[in-house]
Structure formats: C-alpha cells, structure tokens
Amino acid sequence: MDELIALLKKVKPNVDFENEDGLVDRGILDSLDVISIIAEISDKYGIAIPNDEIIPDNFNSAEALKELLDDLM
C-alpha cells in the first residue's frame, strides 16, 4: 500500500490519500489525474486497467484502487 500511496502522491502531492474516500466524488481528482494515475500504474506495475473498470468507485480512495489492482494481478 505504501508504494501505491507514493505513486498517488506523485500525481497529487497535497492530498491525504491515506484517509480520503471521495477523491473523484469530491473533485479532488479530475479526469486528467485519473489518466495520470493509470499511466503511472501501467509504467510501474505493467498492469492495464480495462476501460470498464475506469469508474469513480475504483478511484475514490487508495484502498479502492488497491483492491482493483489486486483483482487485476
């Protein structure tokens, strides 16, 4: 989880990813941020996130994103 938090902070350094659970719903992350996160995940882990998984629920928290990545590995 620490690696994922570091990756997320690379995209948005001032966000409390450890505690925030409405990243997309509250507008903390916008579509360009999500694209940047997807690109970072692809580069670091070699995981392609399918289009049908690019939904707000999967990007609203670091925990939700980790669960998605665990499912895709």
C-alpha positions as CSV (number, residue, x, y, z in Angstrom):
1,M,0.0,0.0,0.0
2,D,2.9,2.4,0.7
3,E,4.1,2.1,-2.9
4,L,0.6,2.9,-4.2
5,I,0.4,5.9,-1.8
6,A,3.8,7.2,-3.1
7,L,2.6,6.7,-6.7
8,L,-0.6,8.7,-6.0
9,K,1.3,11.4,-4.2
10,K,3.5,11.7,-7.3
11,V,0.4,12.7,-9.2
12,K,-1.2,14.9,-6.4
13,P,1.3,15.7,-3.7
14,N,-1.0,17.6,-1.4
15,V,-3.8,15.0,-1.0
16,D,-4.2,12.8,2.1
17,F,-4.6,9.5,0.2
18,E,-4.4,7.5,3.4
19,N,-7.7,8.9,4.7
20,E,-9.6,10.4,1.8
21,D,-12.5,8.3,0.5
22,G,-14.2,10.6,-2.0
23,L,-11.3,11.5,-4.3
24,V,-13.4,11.6,-7.5
25,D,-16.8,12.4,-6.0
26,R,-15.4,15.5,-4.2
27,G,-13.4,16.7,-7.3
28,I,-10.1,16.1,-5.6
29,L,-9.0,14.0,-8.6
30,D,-10.2,15.1,-12.1
31,S,-10.1,13.0,-15.3
32,L,-6.5,14.1,-16.1
33,D,-5.4,13.0,-12.7
34,V,-7.1,9.6,-13.2
35,I,-5.3,9.2,-16.6
36,S,-2.0,10.1,-15.0
37,I,-2.6,7.5,-12.2
38,I,-3.5,4.9,-14.8
39,A,-0.3,5.7,-16.8
40,E,1.9,5.5,-13.6
41,I,0.3,2.1,-12.7
42,S,1.0,0.8,-16.2
43,D,4.6,2.0,-16.1
44,K,5.3,0.8,-12.5
45,Y,3.4,-2.5,-12.4
46,G,2.7,-3.3,-16.0
47,I,-1.0,-3.5,-15.3
48,A,-3.5,-2.3,-17.9
49,I,-6.8,-1.2,-16.3
50,P,-9.7,-2.2,-18.6
51,N,-11.9,0.7,-19.7
52,D,-14.9,-0.8,-17.9
53,E,-13.0,-0.6,-14.6
54,I,-12.3,3.2,-15.0
55,I,-15.2,4.3,-12.9
56,P,-15.3,6.7,-9.9
57,D,-15.8,3.9,-7.4
58,N,-12.4,2.4,-8.2
59,F,-10.6,5.8,-7.9
60,N,-12.4,7.3,-4.9
61,S,-9.8,6.0,-2.4
62,A,-6.4,4.4,-2.3
63,E,-8.0,1.4,-0.8
64,A,-10.5,1.0,-3.6
65,L,-7.7,1.4,-6.1
66,K,-5.6,-1.2,-4.3
67,E,-8.5,-3.7,-4.4
68,L,-8.8,-3.1,-8.1
69,L,-5.1,-3.7,-8.7
70,D,-5.2,-6.8,-6.5
71,D,-8.1,-8.2,-8.6
72,L,-6.2,-7.4,-11.9
73,M,-2.9,-9.1,-10.8
